[in-house]
Amino acid sequence: MPLLRELEKYAVRVGGGQNHRKGLYDMYLIKENHIAAAGSIEKAIKKVLSHRKTNRNNAMVEIEVTNLREL
């Protein structure tokens, strides 16, 4: 929800969870729809790495998978 990010992050910590990023700007996150749009996980990764290099961004890349085969 707008303007409640810090409160939401706090709620996760209080509930025993862990926050690994504050917002979209902290990390590249490749989700299922990005993989579908790119055509494959490999192509999605190449696009992200190219964007990272072009923008001199060292943010980590996280990939959401739907099953163990995709690992």
mmCIF file of the N, C-alpha and C atoms, coordinates in Angstrom:
data_MODEL
# 
_entry.id   MODEL 
# 
loop_
_atom_site.group_PDB 
_atom_site.id 
_atom_site.type_symbol 
_atom_site.label_atom_id 
_atom_site.label_alt_id 
_atom_site.label_comp_id 
_atom_site.label_asym_id 
_atom_site.label_entity_id 
_atom_site.label_seq_id 
_atom_site.pdbx_PDB_ins_code 
_atom_site.Cartn_x 
_atom_site.Cartn_y 
_atom_site.Cartn_z 
_atom_site.occupancy 
_atom_site.B_iso_or_equiv 
_atom_site.pdbx_formal_charge 
_atom_site.auth_seq_id 
_atom_site.auth_comp_id 
_atom_site.auth_asym_id 
_atom_site.auth_atom_id 
_atom_site.pdbx_PDB_model_num 
ATOM 1   N N  . MET A 1 1  ? 0.839  -1.180  0.000   1.00 0.00 ? 1  MET A N  1 
ATOM 2   C CA . MET A 1 1  ? 0.000  0.000   0.000   1.00 0.00 ? 1  MET A CA 1 
ATOM 3   C C  . MET A 1 1  ? 0.885  1.246   0.000   1.00 0.00 ? 1  MET A C  1 
ATOM 4   N N  . PRO A 1 2  ? 0.444  2.272   -0.661  1.00 0.00 ? 2  PRO A N  1 
ATOM 5   C CA . PRO A 1 2  ? 1.226  3.512   -0.703  1.00 0.00 ? 2  PRO A CA 1 
ATOM 6   C C  . PRO A 1 2  ? 1.513  4.059   0.692   1.00 0.00 ? 2  PRO A C  1 
ATOM 7   N N  . LEU A 1 3  ? 2.751  4.508   0.862   1.00 0.00 ? 3  LEU A N  1 
ATOM 8   C CA . LEU A 1 3  ? 3.210  5.160   2.098   1.00 0.00 ? 3  LEU A CA 1 
ATOM 9   C C  . LEU A 1 3  ? 3.277  4.238   3.308   1.00 0.00 ? 3  LEU A C  1 
ATOM 10  N N  . LEU A 1 4  ? 3.080  2.960   3.136   1.00 0.00 ? 4  LEU A N  1 
ATOM 11  C CA . LEU A 1 4  ? 3.128  2.029   4.265   1.00 0.00 ? 4  LEU A CA 1 
ATOM 12  C C  . LEU A 1 4  ? 4.278  1.029   4.162   1.00 0.00 ? 4  LEU A C  1 
ATOM 13  N N  . ARG A 1 5  ? 5.208  1.257   3.242   1.00 0.00 ? 5  ARG A N  1 
ATOM 14  C CA . ARG A 1 5  ? 6.281  0.296   3.003   1.00 0.00 ? 5  ARG A CA 1 
ATOM 15  C C  . ARG A 1 5  ? 7.061  -0.039  4.273   1.00 0.00 ? 5  ARG A C  1 
ATOM 16  N N  . GLU A 1 6  ? 7.472  0.984   5.021   1.00 0.00 ? 6  GLU A N  1 
ATOM 17  C CA . GLU A 1 6  ? 8.261  0.723   6.231   1.00 0.00 ? 6  GLU A CA 1 
ATOM 18  C C  . GLU A 1 6  ? 7.459  -0.072  7.254   1.00 0.00 ? 6  GLU A C  1 
ATOM 19  N N  . LEU A 1 7  ? 6.177  0.238   7.394   1.00 0.00 ? 7  LEU A N  1 
ATOM 20  C CA . LEU A 1 7  ? 5.321  -0.499  8.319   1.00 0.00 ? 7  LEU A CA 1 
ATOM 21  C C  . LEU A 1 7  ? 5.153  -1.949  7.864   1.00 0.00 ? 7  LEU A C  1 
ATOM 22  N N  . GLU A 1 8  ? 5.003  -2.159  6.576   1.00 0.00 ? 8  GLU A N  1 
ATOM 23  C CA . GLU A 1 8  ? 4.888  -3.516  6.048   1.00 0.00 ? 8  GLU A CA 1 
ATOM 24  C C  . GLU A 1 8  ? 6.174  -4.304  6.276   1.00 0.00 ? 8  GLU A C  1 
ATOM 25  N N  . LYS A 1 9  ? 7.315  -3.666  6.068   1.00 0.00 ? 9  LYS A N  1 
ATOM 26  C CA . LYS A 1 9  ? 8.603  -4.331  6.294   1.00 0.00 ? 9  LYS A CA 1 
ATOM 27  C C  . LYS A 1 9  ? 8.765  -4.685  7.770   1.00 0.00 ? 9  LYS A C  1 
ATOM 28  N N  . TYR A 1 10 ? 8.349  -3.778  8.636   1.00 0.00 ? 10 TYR A N  1 
ATOM 29  C CA . TYR A 1 10 ? 8.398  -4.018  10.079  1.00 0.00 ? 10 TYR A CA 1 
ATOM 30  C C  . TYR A 1 10 ? 7.507  -5.209  10.441  1.00 0.00 ? 10 TYR A C  1 
ATOM 31  N N  . ALA A 1 11 ? 6.310  -5.272  9.881   1.00 0.00 ? 11 ALA A N  1 
ATOM 32  C CA . ALA A 1 11 ? 5.381  -6.363  10.164  1.00 0.00 ? 11 ALA A CA 1 
ATOM 33  C C  . ALA A 1 11 ? 5.979  -7.710  9.763   1.00 0.00 ? 11 ALA A C  1 
ATOM 34  N N  . VAL A 1 12 ? 6.696  -7.741  8.659   1.00 0.00 ? 12 VAL A N  1 
ATOM 35  C CA . VAL A 1 12 ? 7.350  -8.979  8.223   1.00 0.00 ? 12 VAL A CA 1 
ATOM 36  C C  . VAL A 1 12 ? 8.377  -9.417  9.255   1.00 0.00 ? 12 VAL A C  1 
ATOM 37  N N  . ARG A 1 13 ? 9.201  -8.465  9.736   1.00 0.00 ? 13 ARG A N  1 
ATOM 38  C CA . ARG A 1 13 ? 10.227 -8.795  10.735  1.00 0.00 ? 13 ARG A CA 1 
ATOM 39  C C  . ARG A 1 13 ? 9.598  -9.263  12.045  1.00 0.00 ? 13 ARG A C  1 
ATOM 40  N N  . VAL A 1 14 ? 8.562  -8.577  12.502  1.00 0.00 ? 14 VAL A N  1 
ATOM 41  C CA . VAL A 1 14 ? 7.881  -8.953  13.743  1.00 0.00 ? 14 VAL A CA 1 
ATOM 42  C C  . VAL A 1 14 ? 7.279  -10.353 13.614  1.00 0.00 ? 14 VAL A C  1 
ATOM 43  N N  . GLY A 1 15 ? 6.808  -10.692 12.433  1.00 0.00 ? 15 GLY A N  1 
ATOM 44  C CA . GLY A 1 15 ? 6.224  -12.007 12.194  1.00 0.00 ? 15 GLY A CA 1 
ATOM 45  C C  . GLY A 1 15 ? 7.251  -13.107 11.992  1.00 0.00 ? 15 GLY A C  1 
ATOM 46  N N  . GLY A 1 16 ? 8.539  -12.773 12.105  1.00 0.00 ? 16 GLY A N  1 
ATOM 47  C CA . GLY A 1 16 ? 9.591  -13.778 11.974  1.00 0.00 ? 16 GLY A CA 1 
ATOM 48  C C  . GLY A 1 16 ? 10.158 -13.895 10.572  1.00 0.00 ? 16 GLY A C  1 
ATOM 49  N N  . GLY A 1 17 ? 9.683  -13.061 9.666   1.00 0.00 ? 17 GLY A N  1 
ATOM 50  C CA . GLY A 1 17 ? 10.186 -13.088 8.296   1.00 0.00 ? 17 GLY A CA 1 
ATOM 51  C C  . GLY A 1 17 ? 11.424 -12.230 8.130   1.00 0.00 ? 17 GLY A C  1 
ATOM 52  N N  . GLN A 1 18 ? 11.934 -12.208 6.930   1.00 0.00 ? 18 GLN A N  1 
ATOM 53  C CA . GLN A 1 18 ? 13.139 -11.448 6.620   1.00 0.00 ? 18 GLN A CA 1 
ATOM 54  C C  . GLN A 1 18 ? 12.915 -10.656 5.337   1.00 0.00 ? 18 GLN A C  1 
ATOM 55  N N  . ASN A 1 19 ? 13.288 -9.406  5.356   1.00 0.00 ? 19 ASN A N  1 
ATOM 56  C CA . ASN A 1 19 ? 13.200 -8.564  4.164   1.00 0.00 ? 19 ASN A CA 1 
ATOM 57  C C  . ASN A 1 19 ? 14.535 -8.611  3.435   1.00 0.00 ? 19 ASN A C  1 
ATOM 58  N N  . HIS A 1 20 ? 14.504 -8.895  2.141   1.00 0.00 ? 20 HIS A N  1 
ATOM 59  C CA . HIS A 1 20 ? 15.762 -8.933  1.397   1.00 0.00 ? 20 HIS A CA 1 
ATOM 60  C C  . HIS A 1 20 ? 15.918 -7.749  0.458   1.00 0.00 ? 20 HIS A C  1 
ATOM 61  N N  . ARG A 1 21 ? 14.908 -6.920  0.355   1.00 0.00 ? 21 ARG A N  1 
ATOM 62  C CA . ARG A 1 21 ? 15.032 -5.692  -0.422  1.00 0.00 ? 21 ARG A CA 1 
ATOM 63  C C  . ARG A 1 21 ? 13.970 -4.699  0.034   1.00 0.00 ? 21 ARG A C  1 
ATOM 64  N N  . LYS A 1 22 ? 14.277 -3.429  -0.142  1.00 0.00 ? 22 LYS A N  1 
ATOM 65  C CA . LYS A 1 22 ? 13.338 -2.384  0.269   1.00 0.00 ? 22 LYS A CA 1 
ATOM 66  C C  . LYS A 1 22 ? 12.332 -2.059  -0.817  1.00 0.00 ? 22 LYS A C  1 
ATOM 67  N N  . GLY A 1 23 ? 12.764 -2.074  -2.060  1.00 0.00 ? 23 GLY A N  1 
ATOM 68  C CA . GLY A 1 23 ? 11.872 -1.713  -3.154  1.00 0.00 ? 23 GLY A CA 1 
ATOM 69  C C  . GLY A 1 23 ? 12.388 -2.241  -4.473  1.00 0.00 ? 23 GLY A C  1 
ATOM 70  N N  . LEU A 1 24 ? 11.721 -1.893  -5.542  1.00 0.00 ? 24 LEU A N  1 
ATOM 71  C CA . LEU A 1 24 ? 12.098 -2.357  -6.876  1.00 0.00 ? 24 LEU A CA 1 
ATOM 72  C C  . LEU A 1 24 ? 13.484 -1.894  -7.292  1.00 0.00 ? 24 LEU A C  1 
ATOM 73  N N  . TYR A 1 25 ? 13.963 -0.831  -6.691  1.00 0.00 ? 25 TYR A N  1 
ATOM 74  C CA . TYR A 1 25 ? 15.258 -0.258  -7.050  1.00 0.00 ? 25 TYR A CA 1 
ATOM 75  C C  . TYR A 1 25 ? 16.436 -1.016  -6.439  1.00 0.00 ? 25 TYR A C  1 
ATOM 76  N N  . ASP A 1 26 ? 16.199 -1.899  -5.478  1.00 0.00 ? 26 ASP A N  1 
ATOM 77  C CA . ASP A 1 26 ? 17.272 -2.580  -4.749  1.00 0.00 ? 26 ASP A CA 1 
ATOM 78  C C  . ASP A 1 26 ? 17.855 -3.790  -5.467  1.00 0.00 ? 26 ASP A C  1 
ATOM 79  N N  . MET A 1 27 ? 17.063 -4.424  -6.306  1.00 0.00 ? 27 MET A N  1 
ATOM 80  C CA . MET A 1 27 ? 17.471 -5.699  -6.869  1.00 0.00 ? 27 MET A CA 1 
ATOM 81  C C  . MET A 1 27 ? 16.677 -5.952  -8.146  1.00 0.00 ? 27 MET A C  1 
ATOM 82  N N  . TYR A 1 28 ? 17.297 -6.643  -9.084  1.00 0.00 ? 28 TYR A N  1 
ATOM 83  C CA . TYR A 1 28 ? 16.559 -7.103  -10.255 1.00 0.00 ? 28 TYR A CA 1 
ATOM 84  C C  . TYR A 1 28 ? 15.808 -8.366  -9.842  1.00 0.00 ? 28 TYR A C  1 
ATOM 85  N N  . LEU A 1 29 ? 14.544 -8.432  -10.147 1.00 0.00 ? 29 LEU A N  1 
ATOM 86  C CA . LEU A 1 29 ? 13.743 -9.617  -9.857  1.00 0.00 ? 29 LEU A CA 1 
ATOM 87  C C  . LEU A 1 29 ? 13.097 -10.079 -11.153 1.00 0.00 ? 29 LEU A C  1 
ATOM 88  N N  . ILE A 1 30 ? 13.519 -11.253 -11.616 1.00 0.00 ? 30 ILE A N  1 
ATOM 89  C CA . ILE A 1 30 ? 12.970 -11.824 -12.846 1.00 0.00 ? 30 ILE A CA 1 
ATOM 90  C C  . ILE A 1 30 ? 11.852 -12.777 -12.447 1.00 0.00 ? 30 ILE A C  1 
ATOM 91  N N  . LYS A 1 31 ? 10.646 -12.443 -12.859 1.00 0.00 ? 31 LYS A N  1 
ATOM 92  C CA . LYS A 1 31 ? 9.477  -13.244 -12.524 1.00 0.00 ? 31 LYS A CA 1 
ATOM 93  C C  . LYS A 1 31 ? 8.990  -14.016 -13.752 1.00 0.00 ? 31 LYS A C  1 
ATOM 94  N N  . GLU A 1 32 ? 8.007  -14.876 -13.528 1.00 0.00 ? 32 GLU A N  1 
ATOM 95  C CA . GLU A 1 32 ? 7.488  -15.747 -14.587 1.00 0.00 ? 32 GLU A CA 1 
ATOM 96  C C  . GLU A 1 32 ? 7.060  -14.968 -15.832 1.00 0.00 ? 32 GLU A C  1 
ATOM 97  N N  . ASN A 1 33 ? 6.411  -13.829 -15.645 1.00 0.00 ? 33 ASN A N  1 
ATOM 98  C CA . ASN A 1 33 ? 5.962  -13.052 -16.804 1.00 0.00 ? 33 ASN A CA 1 
ATOM 99  C C  . ASN A 1 33 ? 7.137  -12.452 -17.577 1.00 0.00 ? 33 ASN A C  1 
ATOM 100 N N  . HIS A 1 34 ? 8.233  -12.129 -16.893 1.00 0.00 ? 34 HIS A N  1 
ATOM 101 C CA . HIS A 1 34 ? 9.427  -11.625 -17.576 1.00 0.00 ? 34 HIS A CA 1 
ATOM 102 C C  . HIS A 1 34 ? 10.064 -12.736 -18.410 1.00 0.00 ? 34 HIS A C  1 
ATOM 103 N N  . ILE A 1 35 ? 10.097 -13.939 -17.837 1.00 0.00 ? 35 ILE A N  1 
ATOM 104 C CA . ILE A 1 35 ? 10.665 -15.092 -18.544 1.00 0.00 ? 35 ILE A CA 1 
ATOM 105 C C  . ILE A 1 35 ? 9.840  -15.396 -19.789 1.00 0.00 ? 35 ILE A C  1 
ATOM 106 N N  . ALA A 1 36 ? 8.522  -15.357 -19.649 1.00 0.00 ? 36 ALA A N  1 
ATOM 107 C CA . ALA A 1 36 ? 7.636  -15.612 -20.795 1.00 0.00 ? 36 ALA A CA 1 
ATOM 108 C C  . ALA A 1 36 ? 7.831  -14.555 -21.876 1.00 0.00 ? 36 ALA A C  1 
ATOM 109 N N  . ALA A 1 37 ? 7.942  -13.304 -21.483 1.00 0.00 ? 37 ALA A N  1 
ATOM 110 C CA . ALA A 1 37 ? 8.114  -12.219 -22.458 1.00 0.00 ? 37 ALA A CA 1 
ATOM 111 C C  . ALA A 1 37 ? 9.452  -12.328 -23.185 1.00 0.00 ? 37 ALA A C  1 
ATOM 112 N N  . ALA A 1 38 ? 10.493 -12.750 -22.460 1.00 0.00 ? 38 ALA A N  1 
ATOM 113 C CA . ALA A 1 38 ? 11.822 -12.870 -23.061 1.00 0.00 ? 38 ALA A CA 1 
ATOM 114 C C  . ALA A 1 38 ? 11.946 -14.133 -23.910 1.00 0.00 ? 38 ALA A C  1 
ATOM 115 N N  . GLY A 1 39 ? 11.155 -15.159 -23.591 1.00 0.00 ? 39 GLY A N  1 
ATOM 116 C CA . GLY A 1 39 ? 11.215 -16.407 -24.339 1.00 0.00 ? 39 GLY A CA 1 
ATOM 117 C C  . GLY A 1 39 ? 11.882 -17.548 -23.602 1.00 0.00 ? 39 GLY A C  1 
ATOM 118 N N  . SER A 1 40 ? 12.718 -17.229 -22.617 1.00 0.00 ? 40 SER A N  1 
ATOM 119 C CA . SER A 1 40 ? 13.372 -18.257 -21.801 1.00 0.00 ? 40 SER A CA 1 
ATOM 120 C C  . SER A 1 40 ? 14.063 -17.582 -20.619 1.00 0.00 ? 40 SER A C  1 
ATOM 121 N N  . ILE A 1 41 ? 14.414 -18.401 -19.633 1.00 0.00 ? 41 ILE A N  1 
ATOM 122 C CA . ILE A 1 41 ? 15.141 -17.863 -18.479 1.00 0.00 ? 41 ILE A CA 1 
ATOM 123 C C  . ILE A 1 41 ? 16.478 -17.295 -18.941 1.00 0.00 ? 41 ILE A C  1 
ATOM 124 N N  . GLU A 1 42 ? 17.144 -18.024 -19.828 1.00 0.00 ? 42 GLU A N  1 
ATOM 125 C CA . GLU A 1 42 ? 18.454 -17.587 -20.310 1.00 0.00 ? 42 GLU A CA 1 
ATOM 126 C C  . GLU A 1 42 ? 18.380 -16.213 -20.977 1.00 0.00 ? 42 GLU A C  1 
ATOM 127 N N  . LYS A 1 43 ? 17.365 -16.026 -21.821 1.00 0.00 ? 43 LYS A N  1 
ATOM 128 C CA . LYS A 1 43 ? 17.218 -14.739 -22.512 1.00 0.00 ? 43 LYS A CA 1 
ATOM 129 C C  . LYS A 1 43 ? 16.876 -13.621 -21.532 1.00 0.00 ? 43 LYS A C  1 
ATOM 130 N N  . ALA A 1 44 ? 16.059 -13.926 -20.541 1.00 0.00 ? 44 ALA A N  1 
ATOM 131 C CA . ALA A 1 44 ? 15.709 -12.919 -19.532 1.00 0.00 ? 44 ALA A CA 1 
ATOM 132 C C  . ALA A 1 44 ? 16.950 -12.499 -18.749 1.00 0.00 ? 44 ALA A C  1 
ATOM 133 N N  . ILE A 1 45 ? 17.787 -13.470 -18.399 1.00 0.00 ? 45 ILE A N  1 
ATOM 134 C CA . ILE A 1 45 ? 19.023 -13.172 -17.667 1.00 0.00 ? 45 ILE A CA 1 
ATOM 135 C C  . ILE A 1 45 ? 19.944 -12.308 -18.521 1.00 0.00 ? 45 ILE A C  1 
ATOM 136 N N  . LYS A 1 46 ? 20.093 -12.649 -19.791 1.00 0.00 ? 46 LYS A N  1 
ATOM 137 C CA . LYS A 1 46 ? 20.949 -11.859 -20.685 1.00 0.00 ? 46 LYS A CA 1 
ATOM 138 C C  . LYS A 1 46 ? 20.470 -10.414 -20.773 1.00 0.00 ? 46 LYS A C  1 
ATOM 139 N N  . LYS A 1 47 ? 19.150 -10.214 -20.838 1.00 0.00 ? 47 LYS A N  1 
ATOM 140 C CA . LYS A 1 47 ? 18.608 -8.853  -20.902 1.00 0.00 ? 47 LYS A CA 1 
ATOM 141 C C  . LYS A 1 47 ? 18.929 -8.080  -19.628 1.00 0.00 ? 47 LYS A C  1 
ATOM 142 N N  . VAL A 1 48 ? 18.761 -8.732  -18.486 1.00 0.00 ? 48 VAL A N  1 
ATOM 143 C CA . VAL A 1 48 ? 19.045 -8.062  -17.213 1.00 0.00 ? 48 VAL A CA 1 
ATOM 144 C C  . VAL A 1 48 ? 20.527 -7.726  -17.107 1.00 0.00 ? 48 VAL A C  1 
ATOM 145 N N  . LEU A 1 49 ? 21.388 -8.672  -17.453 1.00 0.00 ? 49 LEU A N  1 
ATOM 146 C CA . LEU A 1 49 ? 22.826 -8.421  -17.356 1.00 0.00 ? 49 LEU A CA 1 
ATOM 147 C C  . LEU A 1 49 ? 23.259 -7.314  -18.309 1.00 0.00 ? 49 LEU A C  1 
ATOM 148 N N  . SER A 1 50 ? 22.653 -7.257  -19.474 1.00 0.00 ? 50 SER A N  1 
ATOM 149 C CA . SER A 1 50 ? 22.944 -6.180  -20.417 1.00 0.00 ? 50 SER A CA 1 
ATOM 150 C C  . SER A 1 50 ? 22.501 -4.830  -19.846 1.00 0.00 ? 50 SER A C  1 
ATOM 151 N N  . HIS A 1 51 ? 21.312 -4.799  -19.268 1.00 0.00 ? 51 HIS A N  1 
ATOM 152 C CA . HIS A 1 51 ? 20.803 -3.565  -18.656 1.00 0.00 ? 51 HIS A CA 1 
ATOM 153 C C  . HIS A 1 51 ? 21.710 -3.133  -17.506 1.00 0.00 ? 51 HIS A C  1 
ATOM 154 N N  . ARG A 1 52 ? 22.134 -4.115  -16.708 1.00 0.00 ? 52 ARG A N  1 
ATOM 155 C CA . ARG A 1 52 ? 23.015 -3.827  -15.569 1.00 0.00 ? 52 ARG A CA 1 
ATOM 156 C C  . ARG A 1 52 ? 24.324 -3.207  -16.039 1.00 0.00 ? 52 ARG A C  1 
ATOM 157 N N  . LYS A 1 53 ? 24.893 -3.782  -17.093 1.00 0.00 ? 53 LYS A N  1 
ATOM 158 C CA . LYS A 1 53 ? 26.166 -3.285  -17.616 1.00 0.00 ? 53 LYS A CA 1 
ATOM 159 C C  . LYS A 1 53 ? 26.007 -1.885  -18.203 1.00 0.00 ? 53 LYS A C  1 
ATOM 160 N N  . THR A 1 54 ? 24.965 -1.683  -18.984 1.00 0.00 ? 54 THR A N  1 
ATOM 161 C CA . THR A 1 54 ? 24.712 -0.382  -19.614 1.00 0.00 ? 54 THR A CA 1 
ATOM 162 C C  . THR A 1 54 ? 24.537 0.718   -18.577 1.00 0.00 ? 54 THR A C  1 
ATOM 163 N N  . ASN A 1 55 ? 23.873 0.383   -17.481 1.00 0.00 ? 55 ASN A N  1 
ATOM 164 C CA . ASN A 1 55 ? 23.577 1.373   -16.447 1.00 0.00 ? 55 ASN A CA 1 
ATOM 165 C C  . ASN A 1 55 ? 24.573 1.367   -15.293 1.00 0.00 ? 55 ASN A C  1 
ATOM 166 N N  . ARG A 1 56 ? 25.644 0.583   -15.447 1.00 0.00 ? 56 ARG A N  1 
ATOM 167 C CA . ARG A 1 56 ? 26.668 0.476   -14.399 1.00 0.00 ? 56 ARG A CA 1 
ATOM 168 C C  . ARG A 1 56 ? 26.039 0.222   -13.032 1.00 0.00 ? 56 ARG A C  1 
ATOM 169 N N  . ASN A 1 57 ? 25.173 -0.754  -13.017 1.00 0.00 ? 57 ASN A N  1 
ATOM 170 C CA . ASN A 1 57 ? 24.421 -1.098  -11.822 1.00 0.00 ? 57 ASN A CA 1 
ATOM 171 C C  . ASN A 1 57 ? 24.905 -2.455  -11.323 1.00 0.00 ? 57 ASN A C  1 
ATOM 172 N N  . ASN A 1 58 ? 25.278 -2.544  -10.066 1.00 0.00 ? 58 ASN A N  1 
ATOM 173 C CA . ASN A 1 58 ? 25.766 -3.802  -9.503  1.00 0.00 ? 58 ASN A CA 1 
ATOM 174 C C  . ASN A 1 58 ? 24.718 -4.505  -8.653  1.00 0.00 ? 58 ASN A C  1 
ATOM 175 N N  . ALA A 1 59 ? 23.446 -4.142  -8.814  1.00 0.00 ? 59 ALA A N  1 
ATOM 176 C CA . ALA A 1 59 ? 22.388 -4.765  -8.025  1.00 0.00 ? 59 ALA A CA 1 
ATOM 177 C C  . ALA A 1 59 ? 22.338 -6.265  -8.300  1.00 0.00 ? 59 ALA A C  1 
ATOM 178 N N  . MET A 1 60 ? 22.016 -7.014  -7.268  1.00 0.00 ? 60 MET A N  1 
ATOM 179 C CA . MET A 1 60 ? 21.900 -8.461  -7.403  1.00 0.00 ? 60 MET A CA 1 
ATOM 180 C C  . MET A 1 60 ? 20.709 -8.809  -8.285  1.00 0.00 ? 60 MET A C  1 
ATOM 181 N N  . VAL A 1 61 ? 20.741 -10.024 -8.822  1.00 0.00 ? 61 VAL A N  1 
ATOM 182 C CA . VAL A 1 61 ? 19.657 -10.519 -9.667  1.00 0.00 ? 61 VAL A CA 1 
ATOM 183 C C  . VAL A 1 61 ? 19.032 -11.725 -8.971  1.00 0.00 ? 61 VAL A C  1 
ATOM 184 N N  . GLU A 1 62 ? 17.725 -11.699 -8.834  1.00 0.00 ? 62 GLU A N  1 
ATOM 185 C CA . GLU A 1 62 ? 16.987 -12.816 -8.244  1.00 0.00 ? 62 GLU A CA 1 
ATOM 186 C C  . GLU A 1 62 ? 16.012 -13.330 -9.293  1.00 0.00 ? 62 GLU A C  1 
ATOM 187 N N  . ILE A 1 63 ? 15.892 -14.657 -9.376  1.00 0.00 ? 63 ILE A N  1 
ATOM 188 C CA . ILE A 1 63 ? 14.993 -15.258 -10.355 1.00 0.00 ? 63 ILE A CA 1 
ATOM 189 C C  . ILE A 1 63 ? 13.962 -16.099 -9.622  1.00 0.00 ? 63 ILE A C  1 
ATOM 190 N N  . GLU A 1 64 ? 12.693 -15.822 -9.884  1.00 0.00 ? 64 GLU A N  1 
ATOM 191 C CA . GLU A 1 64 ? 11.604 -16.598 -9.298  1.00 0.00 ? 64 GLU A CA 1 
ATOM 192 C C  . GLU A 1 64 ? 11.370 -17.814 -10.181 1.00 0.00 ? 64 GLU A C  1 
ATOM 193 N N  . VAL A 1 65 ? 11.381 -18.995 -9.583  1.00 0.00 ? 65 VAL A N  1 
ATOM 194 C CA . VAL A 1 65 ? 11.122 -20.224 -10.328 1.00 0.00 ? 65 VAL A CA 1 
ATOM 195 C C  . VAL A 1 65 ? 9.837  -20.861 -9.810  1.00 0.00 ? 65 VAL A C  1 
ATOM 196 N N  . THR A 1 66 ? 9.202  -21.655 -10.653 1.00 0.00 ? 66 THR A N  1 
ATOM 197 C CA . THR A 1 66 ? 7.944  -22.286 -10.260 1.00 0.00 ? 66 THR A CA 1 
ATOM 198 C C  . THR A 1 66 ? 8.109  -23.757 -9.889  1.00 0.00 ? 66 THR A C  1 
ATOM 199 N N  . ASN A 1 67 ? 9.280  -24.340 -10.215 1.00 0.00 ? 67 ASN A N  1 
ATOM 200 C CA . ASN A 1 67 ? 9.535  -25.731 -9.846  1.00 0.00 ? 67 ASN A CA 1 
ATOM 201 C C  . ASN A 1 67 ? 11.044 -25.970 -9.798  1.00 0.00 ? 67 ASN A C  1 
ATOM 202 N N  . LEU A 1 68 ? 11.439 -27.118 -9.282  1.00 0.00 ? 68 LEU A N  1 
ATOM 203 C CA . LEU A 1 68 ? 12.865 -27.421 -9.119  1.00 0.00 ? 68 LEU A CA 1 
ATOM 204 C C  . LEU A 1 68 ? 13.595 -27.568 -10.449 1.00 0.00 ? 68 LEU A C  1 
ATOM 205 N N  . ARG A 1 69 ? 12.899 -27.971 -11.505 1.00 0.00 ? 69 ARG A N  1 
ATOM 206 C CA . ARG A 1 69 ? 13.549 -28.107 -12.818 1.00 0.00 ? 69 ARG A CA 1 
ATOM 207 C C  . ARG A 1 69 ? 14.098 -26.780 -13.314 1.00 0.00 ? 69 ARG A C  1 
ATOM 208 N N  . GLU A 1 70 ? 13.434 -25.690 -12.954 1.00 0.00 ? 70 GLU A N  1 
ATOM 209 C CA . GLU A 1 70 ? 13.863 -24.371 -13.410 1.00 0.00 ? 70 GLU A CA 1 
ATOM 210 C C  . GLU A 1 70 ? 15.113 -23.878 -12.694 1.00 0.00 ? 70 GLU A C  1 
ATOM 211 N N  . LEU A 1 71 ? 15.480 -24.528 -11.601 1.00 0.00 ? 71 LEU A N  1 
ATOM 212 C CA . LEU A 1 71 ? 16.714 -24.143 -10.925 1.00 0.00 ? 71 LEU A CA 1 
ATOM 213 C C  . LEU A 1 71 ? 17.881 -24.514 -11.792 1.00 0.00 ? 71 LEU A C  1 
# 
